[in-house]
């Protein structure tokens, strides 16, 4: 009975001794590994320093000479030209990928070789989308009953019909309106079909503005006559008499005038927005792209060169050791 506790104590001492030995061996192995690295760096110090300096110098040069600029134009497609807009941007991007310089120069782009890509994305403005038309709200409501509302709002079919969209294009040098932006917008606005629709809608808008102005003049005339009649009545009597029927009609006239003034304001703003098929709202050019490795090569290349040298040295050392083992085995 007394031998069992003694055996457990011995086993525990053996286990602790083995663990201590393993820890000691691991620590010695780490120290040896660290020491070998110091020897490696000492033997190859000139190579490591040289590659690091070359990497820094080359990185600075590439960062200075290789630039990527992001440009964007926010547009509003008119007359239901959303699908047309997306297809034209896709066509233009395809021409850029194909390096079709003849086509790009034909549409007026000056720095053809510097234009790298173009894309378009909707600006998520569901509130304006549903406020413009009741049918849009009913459509979103119906679609949301069968799926995730966020997914529906971001769906390409839905978002393509939002009122505002962002056209983004990338250049490898600084650009200007004349070199790139205006030729792109001119290309997007070149549609005989939508020009016919545009002319008709502009004519209708101008006609509505003219008719509203005539109605406002008539209302002002009615109000002037009414004011004159009140002044005449006031001269005949010092008592103020209210006529409910006339007051009711006057309120209707004033309400009509108020509605016409608001409609006139909306029509004039609308006329300003439809002067183009694809209306430019704002633009931002020449934002230097610092994403990914852009502008960071002076930090990346030195590390990459040194790391590459170390990998090659290790592979070379491994290859020589394996060759030596084969040679010893053949002996």
MORA-V620210 format. One record per backbone hydrogen bond with DSSP energy under -1.0 kcal/mol. NH is the residue of the N-H (numbers start at 0). CO is the residue of the C=O. If there is no record, write none. Layout:
nh=NH co=CO
nh=NH co=CO
This chain:
nh=6 co=2
nh=7 co=3
nh=8 co=4
nh=9 co=5
nh=10 co=6
nh=11 co=7
nh=12 co=8
nh=13 co=9
nh=14 co=10
nh=15 co=11
nh=16 co=12
nh=17 co=13
nh=18 co=14
nh=19 co=15
nh=20 co=16
nh=21 co=17
nh=22 co=18
nh=23 co=19
nh=24 co=20
nh=25 co=21
nh=26 co=22
nh=27 co=23
nh=28 co=24
nh=29 co=25
nh=30 co=26
nh=31 co=27
nh=32 co=28
nh=33 co=29
nh=34 co=30
nh=35 co=31
nh=36 co=32
nh=37 co=33
nh=38 co=34
nh=39 co=35
nh=40 co=36
nh=41 co=37
nh=42 co=38
nh=43 co=39
nh=47 co=43
nh=48 co=44
nh=49 co=45
nh=50 co=46
nh=51 co=47
nh=52 co=48
nh=53 co=49
nh=54 co=50
nh=55 co=51
nh=56 co=52
nh=57 co=53
nh=58 co=54
nh=59 co=55
nh=60 co=56
nh=61 co=57
nh=62 co=58
nh=63 co=59
nh=64 co=60
nh=65 co=61
nh=68 co=170
nh=69 co=286
nh=70 co=168
nh=71 co=283
nh=72 co=166
nh=73 co=281
nh=74 co=164
nh=75 co=278
nh=77 co=276
nh=84 co=80
nh=85 co=81
nh=86 co=82
nh=87 co=83
nh=88 co=84
nh=89 co=85
nh=90 co=86
nh=91 co=87
nh=92 co=88
nh=93 co=89
nh=94 co=90
nh=95 co=91
nh=96 co=92
nh=97 co=93
nh=99 co=94
nh=100 co=98
nh=103 co=99
nh=104 co=100
nh=105 co=101
nh=106 co=102
nh=107 co=104
nh=108 co=103
nh=109 co=178
nh=111 co=109
nh=114 co=111
nh=115 co=169
nh=118 co=167
nh=120 co=165
nh=122 co=163
nh=128 co=124
nh=129 co=125
nh=130 co=126
nh=131 co=127
nh=136 co=132
nh=137 co=133
nh=138 co=134
nh=139 co=135
nh=140 co=136
nh=141 co=137
nh=142 co=138
nh=143 co=139
nh=145 co=142
nh=151 co=147
nh=152 co=148
nh=153 co=149
nh=158 co=154
nh=159 co=155
nh=160 co=157
nh=161 co=158
nh=164 co=74
nh=165 co=120
nh=166 co=72
nh=167 co=118
nh=168 co=70
nh=169 co=116
nh=170 co=68
nh=171 co=113
nh=179 co=175
nh=180 co=175
nh=181 co=176
nh=183 co=179
nh=184 co=180
nh=185 co=181
nh=186 co=182
nh=187 co=183
nh=188 co=184
nh=190 co=188
nh=194 co=190
nh=195 co=191
nh=196 co=192
nh=197 co=193
nh=198 co=194
nh=199 co=195
nh=200 co=196
nh=201 co=197
nh=202 co=198
nh=203 co=199
nh=204 co=200
nh=205 co=201
nh=206 co=202
nh=207 co=203
nh=208 co=204
nh=209 co=205
nh=210 co=206
nh=211 co=207
nh=212 co=208
nh=213 co=209
nh=214 co=210
nh=215 co=211
nh=216 co=212
nh=217 co=213
nh=218 co=214
nh=219 co=215
nh=220 co=216
nh=221 co=217
nh=222 co=218
nh=223 co=219
nh=224 co=220
nh=225 co=221
nh=226 co=222
nh=227 co=223
nh=228 co=224
nh=229 co=225
nh=230 co=226
nh=231 co=227
nh=232 co=228
nh=233 co=229
nh=234 co=230
nh=235 co=231
nh=236 co=232
nh=246 co=242
nh=247 co=243
nh=248 co=244
nh=249 co=245
nh=250 co=246
nh=251 co=247
nh=252 co=248
nh=253 co=249
nh=254 co=250
nh=255 co=251
nh=256 co=252
nh=257 co=253
nh=258 co=254
nh=259 co=255
nh=260 co=256
nh=261 co=257
nh=262 co=258
nh=263 co=259
nh=264 co=260
nh=265 co=261
nh=266 co=262
nh=267 co=263
nh=268 co=264
nh=269 co=265
nh=270 co=266
nh=271 co=267
nh=272 co=268
nh=273 co=269
nh=278 co=75
nh=280 co=73
nh=281 co=73
nh=283 co=71
nh=286 co=69
nh=288 co=67
nh=293 co=290
nh=295 co=292
nh=298 co=295
nh=299 co=295
nh=300 co=296
nh=303 co=299
nh=304 co=300
nh=305 co=301
nh=306 co=302
nh=307 co=303
nh=308 co=304
nh=309 co=305
nh=310 co=306
nh=311 co=307
nh=312 co=308
nh=313 co=309
nh=314 co=310
nh=315 co=311
nh=316 co=312
nh=317 co=313
nh=318 co=314
nh=319 co=315
nh=320 co=316
nh=321 co=317
nh=322 co=318
nh=323 co=319
nh=324 co=320
nh=325 co=321
nh=326 co=322
nh=327 co=323
nh=328 co=324
nh=329 co=325
nh=330 co=326
